[in-house]
Amino acid sequence: MKEEQPFDVIIIGGSYAGLSAAIALGRAIRNVLIIDNGDPCNKNAPQAHNFITWDGAVPATIIEKAKEDVLKYSTIKFLKGTVKHADRLASGFAVMTENGEKFRTKKLLFATGVSENFPDIKNIAECWGISVLHCPYCHGYEVKDKRTGILVDGTNAVEECIILKNWTKEVVLFTNGGNSLTNHQKNQLERYGIEVIAKKIDHIEHKNGNIETIHFVDGSQSNIPVIYAKLSIRQHCDIPKELGCRITASGHIKVNAKKKTTVSGVFAAGDNSNTYRTISVATASGTMAGMMINGELILDDLKKLNRISSYVYP
């Protein structure tokens, strides 16, 4: 792709948040480049939910339709690839892909998502999004009334178990060898009829990502068909941190209400900066980011013309 002039915005990450930001910017007649490597975090999920008009659709189908809608706008370009580096320039930013392609831009938006830190349990990644789940609001209806496990050890264990009681009466807490539950927590779990299995899990036996048997290190087994796993996350892309963006204690990019990071000219939207990991939330945050970026571009132009008072930045 030959670059003649710098883009107004480069969006790194072309899933729900990135594409939603792009369409807002395209409708604002901005020159936009989306760079995406085609590796979304929900690639294993057979269905998407809580997204009206698309409830039950395959996530990849939603993305393909979204790309089709976005690329109807002539000022938007899409490049399949991975950004490896970004530099701050006097007039904006320069980014370089793994193939050595270089582009300049006035503003940067990261919609790069997050990755899970999986525990040392064989096959857990293969079941992720299919029978090892992250959110009952996204998946709970499909597995309601089934005996359900939850993999969590810590201060939120009781709360997470009680929430799952909304979808099933049989909830089993796996601490995977952890021993951080207090006596008070243990008493609460017993009061709510929640079984606790503290044994360390060795591996998950599955078929096409569907749990068949959970095997423990001591040789015992459990036949629970679905597990919710409350896992820590890491940024899917390290470039925001390299640019100086602040990362929160939970591992998310810190943004304000306008989706601005702590680095001027850099924005973030979607799962990388939001704890609510649903398509609808990612889409909304992307739309907001697109609107706010356009507003900042307008403000930059007004500053150059010394007409700052004629525009109130939203």
C-alpha contacts under 8 A as a table, 3 or more apart, distances in Angstrom:
res1	aa1	res2	aa2	distance
3	E	6	P	7.11
3	E	103	F	6.75
5	Q	104	R	7.76
6	P	103	F	6.98
6	P	104	R	4.72
6	P	105	T	4.92
6	P	106	K	7.05
7	F	10	I	6.60
7	F	31	N	5.34
7	F	32	V	5.80
7	F	33	L	6.84
7	F	103	F	7.85
7	F	104	R	6.24
7	F	105	T	4.55
7	F	106	K	6.51
8	D	30	R	6.11
8	D	31	N	5.24
8	D	32	V	6.02
8	D	105	T	5.51
8	D	106	K	5.08
8	D	107	K	6.26
8	D	297	L	7.96
9	V	30	R	7.56
9	V	31	N	6.67
9	V	32	V	4.99
9	V	33	L	6.56
9	V	105	T	5.56
9	V	106	K	5.94
9	V	107	K	4.78
9	V	108	L	5.71
9	V	109	L	7.21
10	I	32	V	5.74
10	I	33	L	4.80
10	I	34	I	5.91
10	I	35	I	7.50
10	I	105	T	6.08
10	I	107	K	6.56
10	I	108	L	5.22
10	I	109	L	6.32
11	I	14	G	7.33
11	I	18	G	6.29
11	I	22	A	7.54
11	I	32	V	7.33
11	I	33	L	6.13
11	I	34	I	4.70
11	I	35	I	6.27
11	I	108	L	6.13
11	I	109	L	4.74
11	I	110	F	6.02
11	I	111	A	6.96
12	I	18	G	7.26
12	I	34	I	5.98
12	I	35	I	5.05
12	I	36	D	6.24
12	I	83	V	7.29
12	I	108	L	7.66
12	I	109	L	6.20
12	I	110	F	5.02
12	I	111	A	5.86
12	I	112	T	6.32
13	G	18	G	5.59
13	G	34	I	6.83
13	G	35	I	5.92
13	G	36	D	4.74
13	G	37	N	7.51
13	G	110	F	6.45
13	G	111	A	4.75
13	G	112	T	4.68
13	G	113	G	7.75
14	G	17	A	7.32
14	G	18	G	4.69
14	G	19	L	5.45
14	G	34	I	6.18
14	G	35	I	6.52
14	G	36	D	5.01
14	G	38	G	7.73
14	G	111	A	7.10
14	G	112	T	7.87
15	S	18	G	5.39
15	S	19	L	5.81
15	S	36	D	7.93
15	S	40	P	6.77
15	S	63	I	6.50
15	S	111	A	7.51
16	Y	19	L	5.45
16	Y	20	S	6.03
16	Y	63	I	7.00
16	Y	66	A	7.98
16	Y	270	G	7.61
16	Y	279	I	6.56
16	Y	282	A	6.03
16	Y	283	T	5.27
16	Y	286	G	7.38
17	A	20	S	5.18
17	A	21	A	6.18
17	A	111	A	5.93
17	A	269	A	5.99
17	A	270	G	5.11
17	A	282	A	4.89
17	A	283	T	4.76
17	A	284	A	7.35
17	A	285	S	6.37
17	A	286	G	4.09
17	A	287	T	7.29
18	G	21	A	5.22
18	G	22	A	6.16
18	G	34	I	7.60
18	G	109	L	7.88
18	G	110	F	7.67
18	G	111	A	5.20
18	G	269	A	7.43
18	G	270	G	7.82
18	G	286	G	5.91
19	L	22	A	4.88
19	L	23	I	6.27
19	L	66	A	6.81
19	L	67	K	6.87
19	L	70	V	6.74
19	L	286	G	7.33
20	S	23	I	5.38
20	S	24	A	6.51
20	S	283	T	5.62
20	S	284	A	7.52
20	S	286	G	4.97
20	S	287	T	5.08
20	S	290	G	7.57
21	A	24	A	5.28
21	A	25	L	6.27
21	A	286	G	4.37
21	A	287	T	4.65
21	A	288	M	7.16
21	A	289	A	5.95
21	A	290	G	4.21
21	A	291	M	7.55
22	A	25	L	5.06
22	A	26	G	5.89
22	A	32	V	6.95
22	A	34	I	7.63
22	A	70	V	6.77
22	A	76	I	7.33
22	A	287	T	7.98
22	A	290	G	6.53
23	I	26	G	4.88
23	I	27	R	6.09
23	I	69	D	7.89
23	I	70	V	5.29
23	I	73	Y	7.76
23	I	287	T	7.81
23	I	290	G	7.84
24	A	27	R	5.28
24	A	28	A	6.41
24	A	287	T	6.00
24	A	290	G	5.32
24	A	291	M	6.27
25	L	28	A	4.85
25	L	29	I	6.42
25	L	30	R	5.44
25	L	31	N	7.93
25	L	32	V	7.35
25	L	290	G	5.42
25	L	291	M	6.89
25	L	294	N	6.58
26	G	29	I	4.95
26	G	30	R	5.39
26	G	31	N	7.18
26	G	32	V	7.20
26	G	70	V	7.62
26	G	73	Y	5.83
26	G	74	S	7.84
26	G	75	T	6.19
26	G	76	I	6.20
27	R	30	R	7.48
27	R	73	Y	7.38
28	A	294	N	7.14
29	I	75	T	6.55
30	R	75	T	6.24
30	R	76	I	7.70
30	R	294	N	7.83
31	N	75	T	4.77
31	N	76	I	5.90
32	V	75	T	6.28
32	V	76	I	4.75
32	V	77	K	6.20
33	L	76	I	5.95
33	L	77	K	4.85
33	L	78	F	5.80
33	L	79	L	7.28
34	I	76	I	7.60
34	I	77	K	6.23
34	I	78	F	4.77
34	I	79	L	6.08
35	I	78	F	6.10
35	I	79	L	4.85
35	I	80	K	5.78
35	I	81	G	5.97
35	I	82	T	6.83
35	I	83	V	7.28
36	D	39	D	7.98
36	D	78	F	7.81
36	D	79	L	6.50
36	D	80	K	5.10
36	D	81	G	5.45
36	D	82	T	6.23
37	N	80	K	5.36
37	N	81	G	4.65
37	N	82	T	5.33
38	G	80	K	7.14
39	D	43	K	7.03
40	P	43	K	5.48
40	P	113	G	7.81
41	C	44	N	7.88
41	C	113	G	7.17
41	C	114	V	7.23
41	C	115	S	6.86
42	N	45	A	5.38
42	N	59	P	7.28
42	N	129	G	6.65
43	K	59	P	7.19
43	K	60	A	7.27
44	N	128	W	6.92
44	N	129	G	5.56
44	N	130	I	6.65
45	A	48	A	7.20
45	A	58	V	7.60
45	A	59	P	7.19
45	A	128	W	7.80
45	A	129	G	4.62
45	A	130	I	5.61
46	P	58	V	5.73
46	P	59	P	7.35
46	P	129	G	7.70
46	P	130	I	6.82
47	Q	55	D	7.92
47	Q	56	G	5.05
47	Q	57	A	5.25
47	Q	58	V	4.60
47	Q	59	P	6.16
48	A	51	F	7.36
48	A	54	W	7.46
48	A	55	D	6.08
48	A	56	G	5.22
48	A	57	A	5.51
48	A	58	V	6.02
48	A	59	P	5.63
48	A	138	C	7.30
48	A	279	I	7.88
49	H	52	I	7.94
49	H	54	W	7.33
49	H	55	D	4.68
49	H	56	G	5.56
49	H	57	A	7.56
49	H	138	C	5.53
49	H	139	H	7.34
49	H	279	I	7.99
50	N	55	D	6.16
50	N	137	Y	7.58
50	N	138	C	6.42
50	N	278	T	7.50
50	N	279	I	7.49
50	N	280	S	6.92
51	F	54	W	5.61
51	F	55	D	5.50
51	F	279	I	6.53
51	F	280	S	5.56
52	I	55	D	5.73
54	W	57	A	5.46
54	W	62	I	7.36
57	A	61	T	6.89
57	A	62	I	7.06
58	V	61	T	5.36
58	V	62	I	6.80
59	P	62	I	5.25
59	P	63	I	6.44
60	A	63	I	5.07
60	A	64	E	6.18
61	T	64	E	5.21
61	T	65	K	6.32
62	I	65	K	5.31
62	I	66	A	6.10
63	I	66	A	4.94
63	I	67	K	6.12
64	E	67	K	5.16
64	E	68	E	6.24
65	K	68	E	5.00
65	K	69	D	6.28
66	A	69	D	5.09
66	A	70	V	6.12
67	K	70	V	5.01
67	K	71	L	5.99
68	E	71	L	5.44
68	E	72	K	6.61
69	D	72	K	5.57
69	D	73	Y	7.91
70	V	73	Y	6.09
70	V	76	I	7.31
71	L	74	S	6.82
71	L	76	I	6.06
71	L	77	K	6.95
71	L	78	F	7.73
73	Y	76	I	5.80
74	S	77	K	7.72
81	G	97	T	6.63
81	G	98	E	7.24
81	G	99	N	7.86
82	T	97	T	5.44
82	T	98	E	5.81
83	V	86	A	7.79
83	V	95	V	6.80
83	V	96	M	5.74
83	V	97	T	4.10
83	V	98	E	6.08
84	K	95	V	7.69
84	K	96	M	5.92
84	K	97	T	5.20
84	K	98	E	5.49
84	K	239	I	7.60
85	H	95	V	5.71
85	H	96	M	5.30
85	H	97	T	6.97
85	H	239	I	6.52
86	A	93	F	6.76
86	A	94	A	5.53
86	A	95	V	4.25
86	A	96	M	6.34
86	A	239	I	6.81
86	A	243	L	7.47
87	D	93	F	5.56
87	D	94	A	5.16
87	D	95	V	6.43
87	D	243	L	7.45
88	R	92	G	6.18
88	R	93	F	4.64
88	R	94	A	6.56
88	R	243	L	7.69
89	L	92	G	4.98
89	L	93	F	5.04
89	L	94	A	6.80
90	A	93	F	7.89
91	S	106	K	6.50
92	G	104	R	7.29
92	G	105	T	5.72
92	G	106	K	4.32
92	G	107	K	6.28
92	G	265	G	7.36
93	F	104	R	5.65
93	F	105	T	5.31
93	F	106	K	6.24
93	F	107	K	7.01
93	F	108	L	7.37
94	A	102	K	6.89
94	A	103	F	5.62
94	A	104	R	4.41
94	A	105	T	6.39
95	V	102	K	5.68
95	V	103	F	5.42
95	V	104	R	6.42
96	M	99	N	7.94
96	M	100	G	5.91
96	M	101	E	5.47
96	M	102	K	4.53
96	M	103	F	6.61
97	T	100	G	5.27
97	T	101	E	5.25
97	T	102	K	6.68
98	E	101	E	7.44
105	T	108	L	7.01
106	K	265	G	7.42
107	K	265	G	5.12
107	K	266	V	6.13
107	K	267	F	7.86
107	K	293	I	7.48
108	L	265	G	6.38
108	L	266	V	4.88
108	L	267	F	6.13
109	L	266	V	5.91
109	L	267	F	4.60
109	L	268	A	5.36
109	L	269	A	7.41
109	L	289	A	7.95
110	F	240	P	7.54
110	F	266	V	7.69
110	F	267	F	6.22
110	F	268	A	4.65
110	F	269	A	6.47
111	A	268	A	5.86
111	A	269	A	5.16
111	A	270	G	5.75
111	A	271	D	7.62
111	A	272	N	6.78
111	A	286	G	7.88
112	T	235	Q	7.82
112	T	236	H	6.11
112	T	237	C	6.21
112	T	270	G	7.67
112	T	271	D	7.72
112	T	272	N	6.32
113	G	235	Q	6.75
113	G	236	H	5.73
113	G	237	C	7.75
113	G	270	G	6.40
113	G	271	D	4.78
113	G	272	N	4.44
114	V	233	I	6.31
114	V	234	R	5.64
114	V	235	Q	4.60
114	V	236	H	4.49
114	V	237	C	7.70
114	V	271	D	6.22
114	V	272	N	5.38
115	S	233	I	5.60
115	S	234	R	5.40
115	S	235	Q	6.24
115	S	236	H	5.44
116	E	231	L	6.27
116	E	232	S	6.13
116	E	233	I	4.55
116	E	234	R	6.35
117	N	231	L	6.24
117	N	232	S	5.59
117	N	233	I	5.51
117	N	234	R	6.85
118	F	121	I	7.61
118	F	124	I	7.31
118	F	125	A	7.03
118	F	231	L	6.83
120	D	202	D	7.88
121	I	124	I	5.87
121	I	201	I	6.36
121	I	202	D	5.56
121	I	203	H	5.10
121	I	204	I	7.24
122	K	125	A	7.82
122	K	202	D	6.63
122	K	203	H	4.44
122	K	204	I	6.25
123	N	126	E	5.13
123	N	127	C	6.57
123	N	203	H	6.31
123	N	204	I	5.64
123	N	205	E	7.36
123	N	206	H	7.82
124	I	127	C	5.28
124	I	128	W	6.25
124	I	132	V	7.11
124	I	203	H	7.53
124	I	204	I	6.50
125	A	128	W	5.04
126	E	209	G	5.60
127	C	130	I	5.43
127	C	131	S	5.53
127	C	132	V	5.37
127	C	206	H	7.48
127	C	208	N	7.73
127	C	209	G	4.07
127	C	210	N	6.25
127	C	211	I	7.13
128	W	131	S	6.42
128	W	132	V	4.71
128	W	133	L	6.08
128	W	209	G	7.33
129	G	132	V	5.80
129	G	133	L	5.19
129	G	134	H	7.41
130	I	133	L	6.66
130	I	209	G	5.82
130	I	210	N	6.34
131	S	209	G	6.44
131	S	210	N	5.24
131	S	211	I	6.09
131	S	225	P	7.00
131	S	226	V	4.97
131	S	227	I	6.38
132	V	211	I	7.96
132	V	226	V	6.03
132	V	227	I	4.84
132	V	228	Y	5.60
132	V	229	A	6.51
133	L	136	P	7.71
133	L	139	H	7.18
133	L	226	V	7.63
133	L	227	I	6.17
133	L	228	Y	4.61
133	L	229	A	6.09
134	H	228	Y	5.45
134	H	229	A	5.65
134	H	230	K	6.37
135	C	138	C	5.33
135	C	139	H	6.22
135	C	140	G	7.29
135	C	228	Y	7.07
136	P	139	H	4.99
136	P	140	G	4.05
136	P	141	Y	7.47
136	P	164	L	7.13
136	P	167	W	7.95
136	P	228	Y	7.84
137	Y	140	G	5.73
137	Y	141	Y	7.59
138	C	141	Y	7.91
138	C	278	T	7.13
139	H	142	E	5.88
139	H	143	V	7.02
140	G	143	V	5.36
140	G	144	K	5.76
140	G	167	W	6.36
141	Y	144	K	5.14
141	Y	167	W	7.09
143	V	146	K	5.84
143	V	167	W	7.94
143	V	226	V	7.55
144	K	167	W	4.97
144	K	168	T	5.63
145	D	167	W	6.20
145	D	168	T	4.35
145	D	169	K	6.72
145	D	170	E	7.59
146	K	168	T	6.21
146	K	170	E	7.14
146	K	225	P	7.54
146	K	226	V	7.76
147	R	168	T	6.94
147	R	169	K	7.60
147	R	170	E	4.88
147	R	171	V	6.18
147	R	172	V	7.70
147	R	224	I	6.03
147	R	225	P	7.03
147	R	226	V	7.39
148	T	168	T	7.24
148	T	170	E	6.19
148	T	171	V	5.04
148	T	172	V	6.19
148	T	224	I	6.19
148	T	225	P	6.87
148	T	226	V	5.35
148	T	227	I	5.81
148	T	228	Y	7.74
149	G	171	V	5.71
149	G	172	V	4.59
149	G	173	L	5.77
149	G	174	F	6.76
149	G	224	I	6.61
149	G	226	V	6.20
149	G	227	I	4.40
149	G	228	Y	6.24
150	I	161	C	7.16
150	I	171	V	7.39
150	I	172	V	6.29
150	I	173	L	5.09
150	I	174	F	5.93
150	I	227	I	5.16
150	I	228	Y	4.55
150	I	229	A	5.75
150	I	230	K	7.65
151	L	173	L	6.24
151	L	174	F	4.82
151	L	175	T	6.07
151	L	176	N	7.26
151	L	227	I	6.84
151	L	228	Y	6.09
151	L	229	A	4.64
151	L	230	K	6.23
152	V	156	N	7.95
152	V	157	A	5.92
152	V	173	L	7.18
152	V	174	F	6.45
152	V	175	T	5.66
152	V	176	N	8.00
152	V	229	A	6.47
152	V	230	K	5.60
152	V	231	L	7.66
153	D	156	N	7.69
153	D	157	A	5.93
153	D	174	F	7.64
153	D	175	T	4.98
153	D	176	N	7.81
153	D	178	G	6.25
153	D	179	N	7.62
153	D	180	S	6.55
153	D	181	L	7.19
154	G	157	A	5.61
154	G	180	S	5.88
154	G	181	L	6.44
155	T	158	V	7.53
155	T	181	L	7.55
156	N	159	E	5.33
156	N	160	E	6.08
157	A	160	E	5.29
157	A	161	C	6.24
157	A	173	L	7.90
158	V	161	C	5.21
158	V	162	I	6.20
158	V	185	Q	6.53
158	V	188	Q	7.18
158	V	189	L	6.36
159	E	162	I	5.19
159	E	163	I	6.26
160	E	163	I	5.21
160	E	164	L	6.49
161	C	164	L	5.22
161	C	165	K	6.58
161	C	171	V	6.76
161	C	172	V	7.98
161	C	173	L	7.18
161	C	194	I	7.48
162	I	165	K	5.14
162	I	166	N	7.46
162	I	192	Y	7.64
163	I	166	N	5.82
164	L	167	W	5.58
164	L	168	T	6.48
164	L	171	V	7.08
165	K	168	T	5.06
165	K	169	K	5.47
165	K	170	E	7.43
165	K	171	V	6.82
166	N	169	K	7.66
168	T	171	V	6.87
170	E	194	I	7.27
171	V	194	I	5.58
171	V	195	E	6.80
172	V	194	I	5.75
172	V	195	E	4.81
172	V	196	V	5.87
172	V	197	I	7.19
173	L	194	I	6.96
173	L	195	E	6.10
173	L	196	V	4.74
173	L	197	I	6.06
174	F	196	V	6.16
174	F	197	I	5.00
174	F	198	A	5.86
174	F	199	K	7.55
175	T	178	G	5.04
175	T	179	N	7.24
175	T	196	V	7.57
175	T	197	I	6.51
175	T	198	A	4.91
175	T	199	K	7.14
175	T	200	K	7.53
176	N	197	I	7.68
176	N	198	A	5.62
176	N	199	K	5.48
176	N	200	K	4.14
176	N	201	I	5.63
177	G	198	A	5.10
177	G	199	K	4.89
177	G	200	K	4.27
177	G	201	I	7.67
178	G	198	A	6.53
178	G	200	K	7.86
179	N	198	A	7.39
181	L	185	Q	5.90
181	L	186	K	6.47
182	T	185	Q	5.12
182	T	186	K	6.25
183	N	186	K	5.00
183	N	187	N	6.14
184	H	187	N	5.12
184	H	188	Q	6.26
185	Q	188	Q	5.01
185	Q	189	L	6.18
186	K	189	L	5.16
186	K	190	E	6.19
187	N	190	E	5.10
187	N	191	R	6.11
188	Q	191	R	5.02
188	Q	192	Y	6.34
189	L	192	Y	5.19
189	L	193	G	6.25
189	L	194	I	5.12
189	L	195	E	7.31
189	L	196	V	7.89
190	E	193	G	5.03
190	E	194	I	5.73
190	E	195	E	7.12
191	R	194	I	7.65
199	K	216	F	6.59
199	K	217	V	7.47
199	K	218	D	7.79
200	K	216	F	5.76
200	K	217	V	5.81
200	K	218	D	7.93
201	I	204	I	8.00
201	I	214	I	7.23
201	I	215	H	6.05
201	I	216	F	4.22
201	I	217	V	5.76
202	D	214	I	7.98
202	D	215	H	5.66
202	D	216	F	4.86
202	D	217	V	4.90
203	H	214	I	6.39
203	H	215	H	5.39
203	H	216	F	6.95
204	I	211	I	6.71
204	I	212	E	7.61
204	I	213	T	6.08
204	I	214	I	4.74
204	I	215	H	6.04
205	E	211	I	6.11
205	E	212	E	5.56
205	E	213	T	5.03
205	E	214	I	6.17
205	E	215	H	7.35
206	H	209	G	5.61
206	H	210	N	5.15
206	H	211	I	4.34
206	H	212	E	4.93
206	H	213	T	6.85
207	K	210	N	5.16
207	K	211	I	6.63
207	K	212	E	6.92
210	N	225	P	7.31
210	N	226	V	7.99
211	I	214	I	7.47
211	I	224	I	7.48
211	I	225	P	5.25
211	I	226	V	6.62
212	E	223	N	6.44
212	E	224	I	7.50
212	E	225	P	6.27
213	T	221	Q	6.61
213	T	222	S	5.85
213	T	223	N	4.88
213	T	224	I	6.92
213	T	225	P	7.65
214	I	221	Q	5.49
214	I	222	S	5.04
214	I	223	N	6.22
214	I	224	I	7.23
215	H	219	G	6.58
215	H	220	S	6.15
215	H	221	Q	4.64
215	H	222	S	6.69
216	F	219	G	5.45
216	F	220	S	5.43
216	F	221	Q	5.97
217	V	220	S	7.41
224	I	227	I	7.48
232	S	250	S	7.57
232	S	251	G	7.98
233	I	250	S	7.55
233	I	251	G	6.26
234	R	251	G	5.77
234	R	252	H	7.71
235	Q	238	D	6.32
235	Q	251	G	6.85
235	Q	252	H	7.05
235	Q	272	N	6.37
236	H	272	N	7.77
237	C	240	P	7.22
238	D	241	K	5.56
238	D	242	E	6.36
239	I	242	E	4.85
239	I	243	L	6.16
240	P	243	L	5.13
240	P	244	G	6.46
240	P	245	C	5.32
240	P	253	I	7.79
241	K	244	G	5.01
241	K	245	C	4.93
241	K	246	R	6.66
241	K	247	I	7.05
242	E	245	C	7.34
243	L	263	V	7.49
244	G	262	T	7.66
244	G	263	V	6.47
245	C	253	I	6.87
245	C	254	K	7.34
245	C	261	T	6.11
245	C	262	T	5.36
245	C	263	V	5.57
246	R	253	I	6.13
246	R	254	K	5.66
246	R	261	T	7.33
246	R	262	T	6.07
247	I	250	S	7.97
247	I	251	G	5.81
247	I	252	H	5.46
247	I	253	I	4.62
247	I	254	K	5.60
248	T	251	G	5.22
248	T	252	H	5.27
248	T	253	I	6.22
248	T	254	K	5.91
249	A	252	H	7.45
252	H	272	N	5.46
252	H	273	S	4.79
252	H	274	N	6.84
252	H	275	T	7.80
253	I	261	T	7.11
253	I	268	A	7.17
253	I	272	N	6.01
253	I	273	S	4.68
254	K	261	T	5.81
254	K	262	T	6.97
254	K	273	S	6.26
255	V	258	K	7.44
255	V	259	K	5.04
255	V	260	K	5.05
255	V	261	T	4.47
255	V	262	T	6.90
255	V	267	F	7.48
255	V	268	A	6.86
255	V	273	S	6.73
256	N	259	K	5.25
256	N	260	K	5.52
256	N	261	T	6.77
257	A	260	K	7.44
258	K	288	M	7.03
258	K	289	A	6.52
258	K	292	M	5.91
259	K	267	F	5.54
259	K	268	A	5.69
259	K	269	A	6.36
259	K	285	S	7.62
259	K	288	M	7.36
259	K	289	A	5.50
259	K	292	M	7.48
260	K	263	V	7.68
260	K	264	S	7.65
260	K	265	G	7.61
260	K	266	V	6.28
260	K	267	F	4.47
260	K	268	A	6.53
260	K	289	A	7.96
261	T	264	S	7.16
261	T	266	V	5.81
261	T	267	F	5.27
261	T	268	A	6.50
262	T	266	V	7.78
263	V	266	V	5.65
267	F	289	A	7.05
267	F	293	I	7.79
268	A	272	N	7.22
268	A	273	S	6.43
268	A	289	A	7.33
269	A	272	N	6.63
269	A	273	S	5.94
269	A	274	N	7.54
269	A	282	A	6.94
269	A	285	S	5.48
269	A	286	G	5.42
269	A	289	A	6.50
270	G	273	S	5.96
270	G	274	N	6.07
270	G	277	R	7.89
270	G	281	V	7.27
270	G	282	A	4.25
270	G	283	T	7.25
270	G	285	S	5.98
270	G	286	G	6.50
271	D	274	N	4.98
271	D	275	T	6.59
271	D	276	Y	7.23
271	D	277	R	5.77
271	D	282	A	6.48
274	N	277	R	7.05
276	Y	281	V	6.82
277	R	281	V	7.04
277	R	282	A	7.19
278	T	281	V	5.44
278	T	282	A	6.28
279	I	282	A	5.11
279	I	283	T	5.99
280	S	283	T	5.11
280	S	284	A	6.16
281	V	284	A	5.12
281	V	285	S	6.13
282	A	285	S	5.18
282	A	286	G	6.16
283	T	286	G	5.15
283	T	287	T	6.32
284	A	287	T	5.18
284	A	288	M	6.24
285	S	288	M	5.05
285	S	289	A	6.09
286	G	289	A	5.01
286	G	290	G	6.19
287	T	290	G	5.18
287	T	291	M	6.35
288	M	291	M	5.22
288	M	292	M	6.15
289	A	292	M	5.11
289	A	293	I	5.99
290	G	293	I	5.21
290	G	294	N	6.24
291	M	294	N	5.25
291	M	295	G	6.24
292	M	295	G	4.95
292	M	296	E	6.21
292	M	314	P	7.50
293	I	296	E	5.07
293	I	297	L	6.22
294	N	297	L	5.05
294	N	298	I	6.27
295	G	298	I	5.15
295	G	299	L	6.20
295	G	313	Y	6.20
295	G	314	P	6.99
296	E	299	L	4.91
296	E	300	D	6.10
296	E	313	Y	7.29
297	L	300	D	5.06
297	L	301	D	6.39
298	I	301	D	5.23
298	I	302	L	6.31
299	L	302	L	5.06
299	L	303	K	6.19
299	L	308	I	7.01
299	L	311	Y	7.28
299	L	313	Y	6.81
300	D	303	K	5.18
300	D	304	K	6.49
301	D	304	K	5.20
301	D	305	L	6.53
302	L	305	L	5.04
302	L	306	N	6.00
302	L	307	R	4.99
302	L	308	I	5.22
302	L	311	Y	7.74
303	K	306	N	4.88
303	K	307	R	6.03
303	K	308	I	5.32
304	K	307	R	7.73
305	L	308	I	7.78
307	R	310	S	5.70
307	R	311	Y	7.69
308	I	311	Y	6.00
309	S	312	V	7.17
